[in-house]
Amino acid sequence: MTLFNGIYPFYLQQRKVAVFDVSTIIVIVVFLTFACSFLLIIPGIRGRARLYWTLRVLLSLLVGVVIVAVQYTGDWETGWVKANTSYKSFSHALVDADIGLHVGLGGVNVTLMGNPVNQVNETIDYNEHFAWSFDADYDHSYSEGLERGLPRPILYVAEKFTTQNPCSMSKQYRISSHYASATLWVAFCTWLISNMLFSMPVLVYGGYMLLVTGAFMIFSLLSFSTVRNSLICPIHFGTATLHISYGGSFWLILAIGLLCFVAGITVVALHYFNLDLLKTFFDLREDNTEEYQEMTEVYVNSHFLNKGLCLPQPSKLSPNSI
């Protein structure tokens, strides 16, 4: 890498979408495959149980796909700002651009979009991902960005999350994100256990485990939101300030967690107050009339109805025959 007039040259690099990436799409496709496979067998279920099965399976798959997909999304916190800022280091050229910050559990995405896109004889359209997962070094990703000569606004925002920065934002976000991710994986395990328990006669245990799933999802939100209680360095671009707030993934987990609480409380309440309705919804109610008919039906061969069986009589031997 050499300098050209004191400026690092720009190279094309692989980008990561700010909100949805390949991992998120793969998770969604897998769960959609399960949903479509279930819809193929729906016609084989008769009566009102078809509606109950459809509602249960689709709601369960919705909870599962949300728990897994948000692990890879990048919109737990988002923020945008319009600013007139310098574009390159060692240059006085200013550009009008929209600068965005997207924080996920595995790193941050910094977006730079020119307004208009073509300015200073270049196309200003960048989206860079800086990972802080266990197998990725954030400082190394930032150093690579310096070597590639990324625009100054992107490097300025990314530098706020480095370990050398006095704001310590990297440590705060990494710890809270790791705990939130681990708690969500525990919620995924409890979701699997709840589905297994719902296939057993005692349904109340599945309701209890569904409450545990919702609790762990709320715990993940509390873990991630602890970073809000610490001091966060402001990100200024002249007179404009980049403010970040909770994004779509955060509110989605909150909604699904509350849904798990409502479903779990409903199952537990029905177990104690209306067990027959609960078994009907889970298609576990026994029809005593049909069982009685099946047990009392006897199939008899018509041959034995028209002709009786005659047992052979023992012959009487006379005393003279001996």
Secondary structure as GFF3:
##gff-version 3
##sequence-region A 1 322
A	DSSP	alpha_helix	22	41	.	.	.	ID=ss1
A	DSSP	three_ten_helix	42	44	.	.	.	ID=ss2
A	DSSP	alpha_helix	49	69	.	.	.	ID=ss3
A	DSSP	beta_strand	77	86	.	.	.	ID=ss4
A	DSSP	beta_strand	94	103	.	.	.	ID=ss5
A	DSSP	beta_strand	107	119	.	.	.	ID=ss6
A	DSSP	beta_strand	122	131	.	.	.	ID=ss7
A	DSSP	alpha_helix	138	148	.	.	.	ID=ss8
A	DSSP	alpha_helix	152	159	.	.	.	ID=ss9
A	DSSP	alpha_helix	169	197	.	.	.	ID=ss10
A	DSSP	alpha_helix	204	225	.	.	.	ID=ss11
A	DSSP	three_ten_helix	226	229	.	.	.	ID=ss12
A	DSSP	beta_strand	235	237	.	.	.	ID=ss13
A	DSSP	beta_strand	240	242	.	.	.	ID=ss14
A	DSSP	beta_strand	245	246	.	.	.	ID=ss15
A	DSSP	alpha_helix	248	273	.	.	.	ID=ss16
A	DSSP	alpha_helix	275	281	.	.	.	ID=ss17
A	DSSP	alpha_helix	288	296	.	.	.	ID=ss18
A	DSSP	alpha_helix	302	306	.	.	.	ID=ss19
A	DSSP	three_ten_helix	319	321	.	.	.	ID=ss20
###
